[in-house]
Amino acid sequence: MDSPLHHFELHPIIPISVMGVDLSINKAILAMWIGCALVFGLFMLAGKKGGSVVPSKLQSIFEIAMEFIQGMVEEFIGKEEGKKYFSFIASLFIFILTCNLIGLIPGSYTITSQLAVTGAFAFGIFILTLVIGFAKHGMHFLSILVPPGVPKIMIPLMVPIEIISMLARPISLSVRLFANMTAGHTVLAVLFGLAMSASIWIGWMPFGFTVIINGLEIAIAFIQAYIFTTLTCVYIGDVIKLH
């Protein structure tokens, strides 16, 4: 039986090397391109205006999704400030969800199971929050390192703790998504391998669990996209409100 981690191995499909830098096309890159194309295509179809006043099923689904994301943005960032970041948050949620779901298709690849990908997302969001904080508050933004109500004698102790807490945000954000997607696909690979290697009389048991876990993975794909974007909203809201 193959290793359950073979799904995460990447091999060049189109080898490309530029000045010693490996820019080869592999399954992860193809999956990301497909994800971008799907998100762009779905938004174009959902935003296409037809002659009918009644929205199509796709438009109705997207309206529900956008209202859900708008509510999340307004709750954690604010109604007025949230308008500036709604497009970014909505795009982030739809893209991560699409990539999570693409990974459930046999033969495809889950790019969110790569720590380098989730780490790049998390680090970019961390830098974005710093830019937003300094742009809005200037040097007063550094007051976020001192929780309100802390005695002055405790400030030298609290500042390093708050710095470590802020630096831990992109780490926890990236590892959470990476770990959940990797664990789920590993379990699926193990169960499917057992089903293929077992006899016909008992092979249906691990196969049945595979179907159940696959359904659970669909739910996890939505949950992890929701958690990632919710925490992004929380972090942006914190630097705006200096919580």
VONU-89587 format. One record per atom (N, C-alpha, C): residue number from 1; x, y, z. Coordinates in Angstrom, 3 decimals. Example, Ala and Ser with C-alpha at 12.3 -4.5 7.8 and 13.67 -1.06 7.14 Angstrom:
BEGIN
<1,<13.190,-5.690,7.800>>
<1,<12.300,-4.500,7.800>>
<1,<13.200,-3.300,7.800>>
<2,<12.850,-2.250,7.080>>
<2,<13.670,-1.060,7.140>>
<2,<12.900,0.030,7.870>>
//
This chain:
BEGIN
<1,<0.853,-1.193,0.000>>
<1,<0.000,0.000,0.000>>
<1,<0.887,1.241,0.000>>
<2,<0.551,2.208,-0.840>>
<2,<1.323,3.441,-0.913>>
<2,<1.206,4.224,0.383>>
<3,<2.192,5.080,0.598>>
<3,<2.152,5.927,1.781>>
<3,<0.948,6.862,1.699>>
<4,<0.222,7.071,2.813>>
<4,<-0.927,7.992,2.781>>
<4,<-0.515,9.430,2.522>>
<5,<0.778,9.712,2.596>>
<5,<1.269,11.074,2.357>>
<5,<1.689,11.296,0.910>>
<6,<1.509,10.265,0.062>>
<6,<1.946,10.424,-1.324>>
<6,<1.142,11.499,-2.047>>
<7,<-0.087,11.764,-1.550>>
<7,<-0.933,12.789,-2.178>>
<7,<-0.282,14.169,-2.086>>
<8,<0.543,14.388,-1.059>>
<8,<1.120,15.712,-0.839>>
<8,<2.466,15.894,-1.545>>
<9,<2.960,14.842,-2.179>>
<9,<4.220,14.957,-2.901>>
<9,<4.005,15.741,-4.193>>
<10,<4.959,16.590,-4.506>>
<10,<4.867,17.408,-5.713>>
<10,<6.005,17.046,-6.667>>
<11,<5.632,16.805,-7.919>>
<11,<6.608,16.485,-8.949>>
<11,<6.374,17.404,-10.143>>
<12,<7.434,17.902,-10.758>>
<12,<7.263,18.822,-11.893>>
<12,<6.501,18.174,-13.051>>
<13,<5.525,18.896,-13.550>>
<13,<4.823,18.467,-14.758>>
<13,<5.476,19.106,-15.976>>
<14,<5.767,20.388,-15.844>>
<14,<6.512,21.121,-16.881>>
<14,<7.733,21.726,-16.197>>
<15,<8.911,21.113,-16.329>>
<15,<10.118,21.639,-15.664>>
<15,<10.513,23.002,-16.236>>
<16,<10.686,23.967,-15.346>>
<16,<11.116,25.313,-15.742>>
<16,<12.155,25.778,-14.726>>
<17,<13.290,26.224,-15.222>>
<17,<14.341,26.750,-14.341>>
<17,<14.848,28.059,-14.923>>
<18,<14.798,29.117,-14.116>>
<18,<15.249,30.434,-14.549>>
<18,<16.361,30.895,-13.626>>
<19,<17.591,30.947,-14.156>>
<19,<18.759,31.382,-13.391>>
<19,<18.901,30.573,-12.102>>
<20,<18.682,29.281,-12.219>>
<20,<18.832,28.390,-11.076>>
<20,<17.641,28.326,-10.152>>
<21,<16.608,29.125,-10.426>>
<21,<15.409,29.133,-9.596>>
<21,<14.381,28.189,-10.221>>
<22,<13.877,27.242,-9.428>>
<22,<12.916,26.266,-9.920>>
<22,<11.527,26.891,-10.001>>
<23,<11.029,27.068,-11.220>>
<23,<9.695,27.619,-11.450>>
<23,<8.813,26.600,-12.168>>
<24,<9.062,25.321,-11.880>>
<24,<8.346,24.253,-12.570>>
<24,<6.855,24.284,-12.261>>
<25,<6.072,23.867,-13.230>>
<25,<4.627,23.751,-13.055>>
<25,<4.326,22.380,-12.467>>
<26,<3.619,22.344,-11.345>>
<26,<3.234,21.073,-10.717>>
<26,<1.742,21.084,-10.398>>
<27,<1.271,20.030,-9.731>>
<27,<-0.158,19.906,-9.443>>
<27,<-0.668,21.040,-8.559>>
<28,<0.147,21.496,-7.630>>
<28,<-0.282,22.566,-6.725>>
<28,<-0.536,23.858,-7.500>>
<29,<0.354,24.167,-8.423>>
<29,<0.192,25.388,-9.218>>
<29,<-1.031,25.286,-10.114>>
<30,<-1.217,24.105,-10.731>>
<30,<-2.392,23.915,-11.572>>
<30,<-3.674,24.042,-10.764>>
<31,<-3.675,23.466,-9.547>>
<31,<-4.863,23.555,-8.689>>
<31,<-5.147,25.009,-8.304>>
<32,<-4.093,25.789,-8.063>>
<32,<-4.289,27.192,-7.711>>
<32,<-4.828,27.973,-8.902>>
<33,<-4.312,27.704,-10.095>>
<33,<-4.829,28.360,-11.298>>
<33,<-6.292,28.012,-11.529>>
<34,<-6.614,26.746,-11.344>>
<34,<-8.006,26.317,-11.512>>
<34,<-8.899,27.002,-10.481>>
<35,<-8.408,27.093,-9.242>>
<35,<-9.173,27.770,-8.195>>
<35,<-9.427,29.231,-8.538>>
<36,<-8.398,29.924,-9.007>>
<36,<-8.545,31.338,-9.396>>
<36,<-9.540,31.474,-10.547>>
<37,<-9.424,30.566,-11.535>>
<37,<-10.323,30.616,-12.693>>
<37,<-11.770,30.359,-12.282>>
<38,<-11.973,29.393,-11.373>>
<38,<-13.327,29.079,-10.910>>
<38,<-13.937,30.249,-10.146>>
<39,<-13.154,30.847,-9.251>>
<39,<-13.658,31.980,-8.475>>
<39,<-14.011,33.138,-9.395>>
<40,<-13.121,33.434,-10.345>>
<40,<-13.373,34.530,-11.293>>
<40,<-14.614,34.233,-12.132>>
<41,<-14.694,32.982,-12.627>>
<41,<-15.825,32.610,-13.460>>
<41,<-17.145,32.652,-12.709>>
<42,<-17.149,32.159,-11.457>>
<42,<-18.375,32.166,-10.661>>
<42,<-18.839,33.581,-10.345>>
<43,<-17.892,34.470,-10.032>>
<43,<-18.256,35.851,-9.766>>
<43,<-18.799,36.525,-11.024>>
<44,<-18.206,36.207,-12.171>>
<44,<-18.689,36.788,-13.421>>
<44,<-20.101,36.309,-13.742>>
<45,<-20.335,35.003,-13.537>>
<45,<-21.668,34.461,-13.810>>
<45,<-22.701,34.999,-12.823>>
<46,<-22.293,35.074,-11.547>>
<46,<-23.223,35.561,-10.531>>
<46,<-23.535,37.044,-10.714>>
<47,<-22.573,37.795,-11.221>>
<47,<-22.778,39.228,-11.396>>
<47,<-23.342,39.604,-12.745>>
<48,<-23.536,38.609,-13.605>>
<48,<-24.061,38.884,-14.949>>
<48,<-25.527,39.251,-14.858>>
<49,<-25.889,40.356,-15.438>>
<49,<-27.273,40.820,-15.405>>
<49,<-28.026,40.295,-16.622>>
<50,<-29.104,39.615,-16.363>>
<50,<-29.937,39.116,-17.449>>
<50,<-31.188,39.953,-17.607>>
<51,<-32.058,39.501,-18.470>>
<51,<-33.281,40.253,-18.703>>
<51,<-34.319,40.020,-17.625>>
<52,<-34.164,38.966,-16.834>>
<52,<-35.151,38.633,-15.816>>
<52,<-34.883,39.398,-14.523>>
<53,<-35.975,39.833,-13.902>>
<53,<-35.854,40.527,-12.615>>
<53,<-35.531,39.534,-11.507>>
<54,<-36.025,38.319,-11.636>>
<54,<-35.794,37.281,-10.642>>
<54,<-34.372,36.751,-10.782>>
<55,<-33.568,36.763,-9.714>>
<55,<-32.181,36.271,-9.817>>
<55,<-32.142,34.768,-10.055>>
<56,<-31.064,34.322,-10.709>>
<56,<-30.878,32.891,-10.950>>
<56,<-30.501,32.201,-9.643>>
<57,<-30.454,30.862,-9.677>>
<57,<-30.085,30.100,-8.481>>
<57,<-28.668,30.442,-8.042>>
<58,<-27.748,30.568,-9.017>>
<58,<-26.361,30.906,-8.683>>
<58,<-26.282,32.287,-8.049>>
<59,<-27.026,33.244,-8.609>>
<59,<-27.032,34.587,-8.036>>
<59,<-27.604,34.581,-6.619>>
<60,<-28.635,33.790,-6.404>>
<60,<-29.236,33.716,-5.066>>
<60,<-28.247,33.142,-4.061>>
<61,<-27.512,32.102,-4.467>>
<61,<-26.511,31.500,-3.578>>
<61,<-25.422,32.506,-3.240>>
<62,<-24.969,33.256,-4.246>>
<62,<-23.911,34.239,-4.010>>
<62,<-24.423,35.398,-3.162>>
<63,<-25.670,35.787,-3.336>>
<63,<-26.221,36.855,-2.500>>
<63,<-26.266,36.431,-1.038>>
<64,<-26.660,35.173,-0.803>>
<64,<-26.681,34.651,0.568>>
<64,<-25.270,34.618,1.145>>
<65,<-24.307,34.153,0.326>>
<65,<-22.913,34.075,0.773>>
<65,<-22.360,35.468,1.071>>
<66,<-22.654,36.436,0.202>>
<66,<-22.146,37.792,0.404>>
<66,<-22.779,38.448,1.625>>
<67,<-24.061,38.189,1.849>>
<67,<-24.705,38.736,3.048>>
<67,<-24.109,38.138,4.311>>
<68,<-23.792,36.849,4.250>>
<68,<-23.158,36.176,5.395>>
<68,<-21.784,36.788,5.677>>
<69,<-20.990,36.982,4.626>>
<69,<-19.656,37.558,4.793>>
<69,<-19.757,39.008,5.246>>
<70,<-20.726,39.741,4.706>>
<70,<-20.916,41.136,5.111>>
<70,<-21.245,41.244,6.594>>
<71,<-22.086,40.343,7.067>>
<71,<-22.413,40.338,8.492>>
<71,<-21.191,40.069,9.346>>
<72,<-20.330,39.156,8.882>>
<72,<-19.106,38.834,9.615>>
<72,<-18.163,40.043,9.637>>
<73,<-18.040,40.711,8.507>>
<73,<-17.156,41.881,8.410>>
<73,<-17.653,43.008,9.307>>
<74,<-18.947,43.274,9.275>>
<74,<-19.507,44.354,10.088>>
<74,<-19.404,44.047,11.580>>
<75,<-19.512,42.777,11.932>>
<75,<-19.446,42.405,13.352>>
<75,<-18.053,42.620,13.934>>
<76,<-17.020,42.248,13.195>>
<76,<-15.663,42.277,13.748>>
<76,<-14.863,43.521,13.355>>
<77,<-15.205,44.141,12.252>>
<77,<-14.446,45.318,11.797>>
<77,<-15.253,46.591,12.010>>
<78,<-16.542,46.524,11.758>>
<78,<-17.391,47.703,11.866>>
<78,<-18.113,47.965,10.559>>
<79,<-19.254,48.610,10.649>>
<79,<-20.071,48.812,9.451>>
<79,<-19.394,49.727,8.448>>
<80,<-18.871,50.857,8.910>>
<80,<-18.256,51.821,7.996>>
<80,<-16.870,51.367,7.558>>
<81,<-16.030,50.988,8.522>>
<81,<-14.674,50.546,8.180>>
<81,<-14.706,49.244,7.384>>
<82,<-15.697,48.404,7.657>>
<82,<-15.767,47.119,6.986>>
<82,<-15.977,47.217,5.492>>
<83,<-16.577,48.321,5.035>>
<83,<-16.806,48.489,3.602>>
<83,<-15.499,48.488,2.815>>
<84,<-14.432,48.980,3.436>>
<84,<-13.151,49.065,2.751>>
<84,<-12.540,47.686,2.517>>
<85,<-12.862,46.746,3.395>>
<85,<-12.192,45.447,3.359>>
<85,<-13.125,44.306,2.959>>
<86,<-14.382,44.654,2.640>>
<86,<-15.347,43.599,2.300>>
<86,<-14.912,42.798,1.075>>
<87,<-14.468,43.483,0.036>>
<87,<-14.073,42.784,-1.198>>
<87,<-12.917,41.831,-0.936>>
<88,<-11.953,42.276,-0.136>>
<88,<-10.804,41.429,0.187>>
<88,<-11.230,40.209,0.995>>
<89,<-12.057,40.419,2.011>>
<89,<-12.502,39.310,2.859>>
<89,<-13.344,38.323,2.062>>
<90,<-14.241,38.828,1.218>>
<90,<-15.095,37.947,0.411>>
<90,<-14.257,37.122,-0.560>>
<91,<-13.288,37.761,-1.203>>
<91,<-12.414,37.042,-2.145>>
<91,<-11.583,35.987,-1.423>>
<92,<-11.103,36.334,-0.230>>
<92,<-10.299,35.402,0.555>>
<92,<-11.130,34.174,0.941>>
<93,<-12.342,34.391,1.415>>
<93,<-13.209,33.287,1.830>>
<93,<-13.544,32.373,0.647>>
<94,<-13.977,32.947,-0.460>>
<94,<-14.377,32.147,-1.627>>
<94,<-13.183,31.393,-2.193>>
<95,<-12.009,32.018,-2.222>>
<95,<-10.835,31.356,-2.794>>
<95,<-10.387,30.184,-1.928>>
<96,<-10.297,30.392,-0.613>>
<96,<-9.878,29.305,0.280>>
<96,<-10.891,28.168,0.236>>
<97,<-12.179,28.505,0.244>>
<97,<-13.216,27.474,0.172>>
<97,<-13.117,26.692,-1.137>>
<98,<-12.911,27.392,-2.239>>
<98,<-12.795,26.725,-3.539>>
<98,<-11.594,25.794,-3.568>>
<99,<-10.467,26.255,-3.055>>
<99,<-9.256,25.417,-3.041>>
<99,<-9.436,24.204,-2.131>>
<100,<-10.122,24.393,-1.011>>
<100,<-10.395,23.262,-0.116>>
<100,<-11.256,22.211,-0.805>>
<101,<-12.273,22.663,-1.531>>
<101,<-13.182,21.736,-2.200>>
<101,<-12.523,21.068,-3.405>>
<102,<-11.662,21.799,-4.109>>
<102,<-10.955,21.213,-5.253>>
<102,<-10.120,20.028,-4.792>>
<103,<-9.536,20.134,-3.604>>
<103,<-8.695,19.060,-3.092>>
<103,<-9.444,17.775,-2.815>>
<104,<-10.767,17.834,-2.745>>
<104,<-11.564,16.629,-2.500>>
<104,<-11.852,15.849,-3.782>>
<105,<-11.533,16.435,-4.920>>
<105,<-11.743,15.749,-6.198>>
<105,<-10.577,14.783,-6.423>>
<106,<-10.859,13.510,-6.653>>
<106,<-9.777,12.533,-6.879>>
<106,<-8.858,12.962,-8.017>>
<107,<-7.558,12.878,-7.756>>
<107,<-6.562,13.242,-8.759>>
<107,<-6.149,14.695,-8.730>>
<108,<-6.861,15.509,-7.946>>
<108,<-6.510,16.921,-7.855>>
<108,<-5.503,17.123,-6.724>>
<109,<-5.342,18.373,-6.276>>
<109,<-4.376,18.659,-5.210>>
<109,<-4.952,19.721,-4.285>>
<110,<-4.705,19.563,-3.001>>
<110,<-5.176,20.518,-1.991>>
<110,<-4.050,21.486,-1.668>>
<111,<-4.095,22.674,-2.246>>
<111,<-2.986,23.610,-2.020>>
<111,<-2.980,24.135,-0.590>>
<112,<-4.132,24.109,0.080>>
<112,<-4.163,24.559,1.469>>
<112,<-3.580,23.528,2.425>>
<113,<-3.149,22.387,1.889>>
<113,<-2.441,21.404,2.714>>
<113,<-0.935,21.658,2.692>>
<114,<-0.507,22.710,2.000>>
<114,<0.896,23.093,1.956>>
<114,<1.130,24.245,2.925>>
<115,<2.017,24.040,3.890>>
<115,<2.288,25.066,4.893>>
<115,<2.851,26.328,4.251>>
<116,<3.574,26.171,3.141>>
<116,<4.127,27.340,2.458>>
<116,<3.010,28.237,1.929>>
<117,<1.921,27.623,1.464>>
<117,<0.797,28.392,0.925>>
<117,<0.027,29.076,2.046>>
<118,<-0.368,28.308,3.054>>
<118,<-1.117,28.903,4.166>>
<118,<-0.258,29.910,4.926>>
<119,<1.053,29.626,5.008>>
<119,<1.957,30.560,5.662>>
<119,<2.056,31.871,4.901>>
<120,<2.083,31.799,3.569>>
<120,<2.131,33.015,2.753>>
<120,<0.864,33.845,2.940>>
<121,<-0.299,33.167,2.979>>
<121,<-1.555,33.874,3.242>>
<121,<-1.511,34.561,4.605>>
<122,<-1.115,33.799,5.630>>
<122,<-1.123,34.326,6.997>>
<122,<-0.116,35.464,7.162>>
<123,<1.068,35.306,6.573>>
<123,<2.086,36.360,6.692>>
<123,<1.638,37.622,5.962>>
<124,<1.013,37.448,4.794>>
<124,<0.499,38.607,4.068>>
<124,<-0.567,39.345,4.858>>
<125,<-1.448,38.604,5.528>>
<125,<-2.491,39.229,6.346>>
<125,<-1.874,39.936,7.549>>
<126,<-0.833,39.328,8.142>>
<126,<-0.154,39.953,9.280>>
<126,<0.471,41.290,8.863>>
<127,<1.144,41.317,7.723>>
<127,<1.732,42.561,7.219>>
<127,<0.639,43.579,6.911>>
<128,<-0.470,43.098,6.361>>
<128,<-1.591,43.998,6.054>>
<128,<-2.116,44.661,7.313>>
<129,<-2.246,43.903,8.398>>
<129,<-2.746,44.487,9.639>>
<129,<-1.784,45.547,10.180>>
<130,<-0.485,45.313,10.049>>
<130,<0.485,46.317,10.497>>
<130,<0.379,47.592,9.669>>
<131,<0.224,47.430,8.350>>
<131,<0.093,48.594,7.469>>
<131,<-1.163,49.380,7.818>>
<132,<-2.262,48.675,8.030>>
<132,<-3.524,49.335,8.383>>
<132,<-3.384,50.061,9.717>>
<133,<-2.763,49.405,10.689>>
<133,<-2.612,50.011,12.012>>
<133,<-1.794,51.281,11.993>>
<134,<-0.635,51.242,11.338>>
<134,<0.222,52.437,11.291>>
<134,<-0.385,53.518,10.407>>
<135,<-1.081,53.130,9.328>>
<135,<-1.706,54.119,8.453>>
<135,<-2.834,54.857,9.162>>
<136,<-3.556,54.173,10.017>>
<136,<-4.706,54.786,10.687>>
<136,<-4.317,55.527,11.959>>
<137,<-3.348,54.997,12.708>>
<137,<-3.047,55.553,14.027>>
<137,<-1.641,56.157,14.138>>
<138,<-0.798,55.933,13.135>>
<138,<0.575,56.413,13.249>>
<138,<1.319,55.640,14.331>>
<139,<2.219,56.307,15.032>>
<139,<2.994,55.661,16.086>>
<139,<2.133,55.309,17.303>>
<140,<0.961,55.928,17.378>>
<140,<0.045,55.579,18.474>>
<140,<-0.415,54.127,18.365>>
<141,<-0.244,53.535,17.194>>
<141,<-0.616,52.135,16.994>>
<141,<0.144,51.221,17.945>>
<142,<1.343,51.629,18.355>>
<142,<2.139,50.806,19.263>>
<142,<1.487,50.649,20.633>>
<143,<0.478,51.478,20.908>>
<143,<-0.217,51.352,22.191>>
<143,<-1.004,50.048,22.274>>
<144,<-1.151,49.359,21.129>>
<144,<-1.832,48.066,21.136>>
<144,<-1.048,47.040,21.951>>
<145,<0.236,47.322,22.175>>
<145,<1.085,46.418,22.951>>
<145,<0.890,46.580,24.450>>
<146,<0.113,47.590,24.832>>
<146,<-0.140,47.831,26.256>>
<146,<-1.639,47.722,26.497>>
<147,<-2.109,46.628,27.040>>
<147,<-3.543,46.467,27.293>>
<147,<-4.053,47.553,28.229>>
<148,<-5.276,48.055,28.006>>
<148,<-5.812,49.109,28.879>>
<148,<-5.982,48.627,30.314>>
<149,<-5.666,49.512,31.228>>
<149,<-5.837,49.189,32.636>>
<149,<-4.665,48.490,33.279>>
<150,<-3.594,48.262,32.506>>
<150,<-2.425,47.575,33.063>>
<150,<-1.603,48.557,33.898>>
<151,<-1.238,48.222,35.113>>
<151,<-0.393,49.116,35.931>>
<151,<0.936,49.392,35.234>>
<152,<1.468,50.606,35.424>>
<152,<2.703,50.995,34.742>>
<152,<3.864,50.072,35.084>>
<153,<3.857,49.554,36.286>>
<153,<4.965,48.683,36.691>>
<153,<4.958,47.370,35.906>>
<154,<3.796,47.011,35.344>>
<154,<3.680,45.765,34.599>>
<154,<3.955,45.928,33.105>>
<155,<4.067,47.183,32.646>>
<155,<4.244,47.423,31.206>>
<155,<5.491,46.741,30.650>>
<156,<6.676,46.808,31.307>>
<156,<7.858,46.126,30.759>>
<156,<7.662,44.618,30.590>>
<157,<6.784,44.039,31.389>>
<157,<6.500,42.606,31.266>>
<157,<5.457,42.329,30.197>>
<158,<4.465,43.210,30.098>>
<158,<3.355,42.969,29.176>>
<158,<3.736,43.210,27.723>>
<159,<4.610,44.167,27.457>>
<159,<4.975,44.477,26.064>>
<159,<5.592,43.271,25.354>>
<160,<6.602,42.595,25.940>>
<160,<7.126,41.394,25.268>>
<160,<6.073,40.305,25.078>>
<161,<5.180,40.164,26.056>>
<161,<4.120,39.155,25.933>>
<161,<3.193,39.489,24.772>>
<162,<2.834,40.756,24.634>>
<162,<1.950,41.179,23.550>>
<162,<2.640,41.032,22.194>>
<163,<3.951,41.303,22.145>>
<163,<4.694,41.134,20.891>>
<163,<4.696,39.670,20.476>>
<164,<4.960,38.782,21.429>>
<164,<4.939,37.340,21.140>>
<164,<3.539,36.911,20.701>>
<165,<2.519,37.471,21.350>>
<165,<1.141,37.136,20.993>>
<165,<0.824,37.552,19.564>>
<166,<1.288,38.727,19.149>>
<166,<1.046,39.193,17.787>>
<166,<1.809,38.363,16.762>>
<167,<3.054,38.017,17.102>>
<167,<3.850,37.208,16.179>>
<167,<3.310,35.791,16.046>>
<168,<2.609,35.334,17.088>>
<168,<2.040,33.990,17.041>>
<168,<0.797,33.917,16.171>>
<169,<0.193,35.054,15.877>>
<169,<-1.033,35.047,15.084>>
<169,<-0.855,34.438,13.700>>
<170,<0.115,34.885,12.898>>
<170,<0.254,34.263,11.571>>
<170,<0.641,32.788,11.638>>
<171,<1.375,32.405,12.699>>
<171,<1.762,30.997,12.848>>
<171,<0.529,30.137,13.100>>
<172,<-0.296,30.558,14.073>>
<172,<-1.497,29.780,14.381>>
<172,<-2.485,29.796,13.224>>
<173,<-2.575,30.929,12.526>>
<173,<-3.497,31.052,11.399>>
<173,<-3.132,30.096,10.278>>
<174,<-1.843,30.001,9.984>>
<174,<-1.399,29.136,8.880>>
<174,<-1.414,27.666,9.268>>
<175,<-0.971,27.351,10.484>>
<175,<-0.882,25.953,10.911>>
<175,<-2.266,25.344,11.068>>
<176,<-3.231,26.129,11.530>>
<176,<-4.591,25.596,11.747>>
<176,<-5.180,25.090,10.426>>
<177,<-5.117,25.902,9.381>>
<177,<-5.668,25.507,8.090>>
<177,<-4.876,24.353,7.489>>
<178,<-3.559,24.456,7.538>>
<178,<-2.686,23.410,6.983>>
<178,<-2.913,22.068,7.685>>
<179,<-2.963,22.082,9.015>>
<179,<-3.082,20.839,9.780>>
<179,<-4.424,20.161,9.545>>
<180,<-5.496,20.929,9.515>>
<180,<-6.820,20.335,9.331>>
<180,<-6.982,19.735,7.945>>
<181,<-6.514,20.416,6.919>>
<181,<-6.656,19.877,5.567>>
<181,<-5.743,18.675,5.364>>
<182,<-4.544,18.717,5.930>>
<182,<-3.615,17.588,5.787>>
<182,<-4.133,16.364,6.527>>
<183,<-4.607,16.554,7.751>>
<183,<-5.088,15.427,8.553>>
<183,<-6.275,14.739,7.890>>
<184,<-7.220,15.521,7.395>>
<184,<-8.404,14.941,6.775>>
<184,<-8.080,14.116,5.550>>
<185,<-7.206,14.617,4.705>>
<185,<-6.847,13.889,3.485>>
<185,<-6.001,12.659,3.797>>
<186,<-5.206,12.735,4.861>>
<186,<-4.422,11.563,5.257>>
<186,<-5.329,10.438,5.734>>
<187,<-6.340,10.792,6.524>>
<187,<-7.306,9.785,6.993>>
<187,<-8.040,9.158,5.811>>
<188,<-8.443,9.986,4.857>>
<188,<-9.124,9.461,3.673>>
<188,<-8.227,8.504,2.896>>
<189,<-6.955,8.861,2.763>>
<189,<-6.021,8.010,2.023>>
<189,<-5.825,6.670,2.730>>
<190,<-5.726,6.702,4.058>>
<190,<-5.541,5.461,4.818>>
<190,<-6.763,4.560,4.676>>
<191,<-7.959,5.108,4.844>>
<191,<-9.178,4.309,4.750>>
<191,<-9.375,3.757,3.343>>
<192,<-9.093,4.564,2.337>>
<192,<-9.254,4.087,0.962>>
<192,<-8.235,2.992,0.663>>
<193,<-7.020,3.145,1.209>>
<193,<-6.012,2.105,1.025>>
<193,<-6.424,0.801,1.683>>
<194,<-7.021,0.878,2.866>>
<194,<-7.510,-0.324,3.542>>
<194,<-8.631,-0.981,2.745>>
<195,<-9.512,-0.155,2.182>>
<195,<-10.613,-0.705,1.400>>
<195,<-10.113,-1.434,0.161>>
<196,<-9.055,-0.902,-0.449>>
<196,<-8.524,-1.512,-1.665>>
<196,<-7.740,-2.785,-1.362>>
<197,<-7.102,-2.834,-0.185>>
<197,<-6.259,-3.984,0.136>>
<197,<-7.009,-5.101,0.854>>
<198,<-8.173,-4.803,1.427>>
<198,<-8.930,-5.802,2.175>>
<198,<-9.723,-6.699,1.221>>
<199,<-10.184,-7.784,1.760>>
<199,<-10.995,-8.694,0.949>>
<199,<-12.357,-8.079,0.681>>
<200,<-13.066,-8.651,-0.283>>
<200,<-14.349,-8.083,-0.693>>
<200,<-15.383,-8.147,0.423>>
<201,<-15.203,-9.088,1.383>>
<201,<-16.185,-9.275,2.447>>
<201,<-16.087,-8.206,3.533>>
<202,<-14.884,-7.706,3.761>>
<202,<-14.722,-6.695,4.814>>
<202,<-14.274,-5.347,4.248>>
<203,<-13.997,-5.315,2.951>>
<203,<-13.518,-4.063,2.350>>
<203,<-14.557,-2.961,2.352>>
<204,<-15.861,-3.355,2.431>>
<204,<-16.909,-2.339,2.411>>
<204,<-16.903,-1.477,3.660>>
<205,<-16.331,-2.000,4.764>>
<205,<-16.347,-1.241,6.015>>
<205,<-15.473,0.011,5.929>>
<206,<-14.160,-0.139,5.586>>
<206,<-13.366,1.087,5.450>>
<206,<-13.854,1.973,4.311>>
<207,<-14.423,1.353,3.257>>
<207,<-14.957,2.163,2.148>>
<207,<-16.142,3.003,2.623>>
<208,<-16.999,2.390,3.466>>
<208,<-18.130,3.137,4.017>>
<208,<-17.670,4.297,4.878>>
<209,<-16.641,4.050,5.688>>
<209,<-16.087,5.140,6.492>>
<209,<-15.485,6.220,5.605>>
<210,<-14.920,5.814,4.448>>
<210,<-14.357,6.792,3.521>>
<210,<-15.434,7.744,3.020>>
<211,<-16.602,7.198,2.697>>
<211,<-17.716,8.030,2.240>>
<211,<-18.143,9.006,3.339>>
<212,<-18.218,8.504,4.569>>
<212,<-18.627,9.356,5.694>>
<212,<-17.594,10.459,5.942>>
<213,<-16.313,10.076,5.964>>
<213,<-15.250,11.059,6.203>>
<213,<-15.192,12.075,5.078>>
<214,<-15.465,11.622,3.848>>
<214,<-15.450,12.545,2.713>>
<214,<-16.539,13.611,2.879>>
<215,<-17.713,13.171,3.360>>
<215,<-18.770,14.139,3.638>>
<215,<-18.372,15.097,4.749>>
<216,<-17.676,14.570,5.756>>
<216,<-17.190,15.411,6.849>>
<216,<-16.153,16.411,6.345>>
<217,<-15.335,15.977,5.396>>
<217,<-14.308,16.864,4.841>>
<217,<-14.925,18.043,4.099>>
<218,<-16.074,17.816,3.474>>
<218,<-16.763,18.923,2.801>>
<218,<-17.172,19.978,3.836>>
<219,<-17.696,19.495,4.966>>
<219,<-18.066,20.427,6.042>>
<219,<-16.835,21.141,6.593>>
<220,<-15.729,20.408,6.755>>
<220,<-14.496,21.002,7.265>>
<220,<-13.959,22.050,6.301>>
<221,<-14.125,21.818,4.995>>
<221,<-13.672,22.792,4.002>>
<221,<-14.361,24.136,4.226>>
<222,<-15.676,24.094,4.494>>
<222,<-16.413,25.332,4.772>>
<222,<-15.993,25.922,6.114>>
<223,<-15.870,25.074,7.131>>
<223,<-15.541,25.555,8.476>>
<223,<-14.164,26.222,8.505>>
<224,<-13.177,25.600,7.860>>
<224,<-11.833,26.155,7.880>>
<224,<-11.743,27.462,7.105>>
<225,<-12.478,27.566,5.998>>
<225,<-12.517,28.834,5.264>>
<225,<-13.166,29.914,6.122>>
<226,<-14.210,29.537,6.859>>
<226,<-14.899,30.479,7.744>>
<226,<-13.981,30.923,8.882>>
<227,<-13.289,29.978,9.510>>
<227,<-12.401,30.315,10.624>>
<227,<-11.268,31.224,10.158>>
<228,<-10.681,30.902,9.013>>
<228,<-9.554,31.701,8.505>>
<228,<-9.998,33.142,8.252>>
<229,<-11.143,33.323,7.597>>
<229,<-11.594,34.679,7.285>>
<229,<-12.119,35.397,8.534>>
<230,<-12.712,34.645,9.457>>
<230,<-13.173,35.265,10.707>>
<230,<-12.001,35.825,11.498>>
<231,<-10.941,35.036,11.625>>
<231,<-9.760,35.507,12.352>>
<231,<-9.110,36.683,11.629>>
<232,<-9.153,36.667,10.300>>
<232,<-8.636,37.808,9.541>>
<232,<-9.425,39.060,9.883>>
<233,<-10.754,38.935,9.943>>
<233,<-11.593,40.077,10.324>>
<233,<-11.285,40.537,11.745>>
<234,<-11.081,39.582,12.647>>
<234,<-10.774,39.917,14.043>>
<234,<-9.459,40.685,14.121>>
<235,<-8.439,40.229,13.408>>
<235,<-7.131,40.889,13.454>>
<235,<-7.195,42.291,12.858>>
<236,<-7.929,42.449,11.765>>
<236,<-8.078,43.778,11.164>>
<236,<-8.867,44.677,12.105>>
<237,<-9.945,44.145,12.694>>
<237,<-10.725,44.929,13.636>>
<237,<-9.919,45.358,14.852>>
<238,<-9.024,44.494,15.322>>
<238,<-8.190,44.824,16.483>>
<238,<-7.279,46.017,16.205>>
<239,<-6.644,46.043,15.028>>
<239,<-5.698,47.128,14.752>>
<239,<-6.437,48.422,14.435>>
<240,<-7.688,48.333,13.992>>
<240,<-8.466,49.540,13.738>>
<240,<-8.982,50.139,15.042>>
<241,<-9.473,49.265,15.927>>
<241,<-10.055,49.714,17.195>>
<241,<-9.038,49.731,18.326>>
<242,<-7.806,49.234,18.058>>
<242,<-6.740,49.164,19.066>>
<242,<-7.170,48.365,20.280>>
<243,<-7.754,47.168,20.018>>
<243,<-8.145,46.252,21.111>>
<243,<-6.930,45.433,21.524>>
//
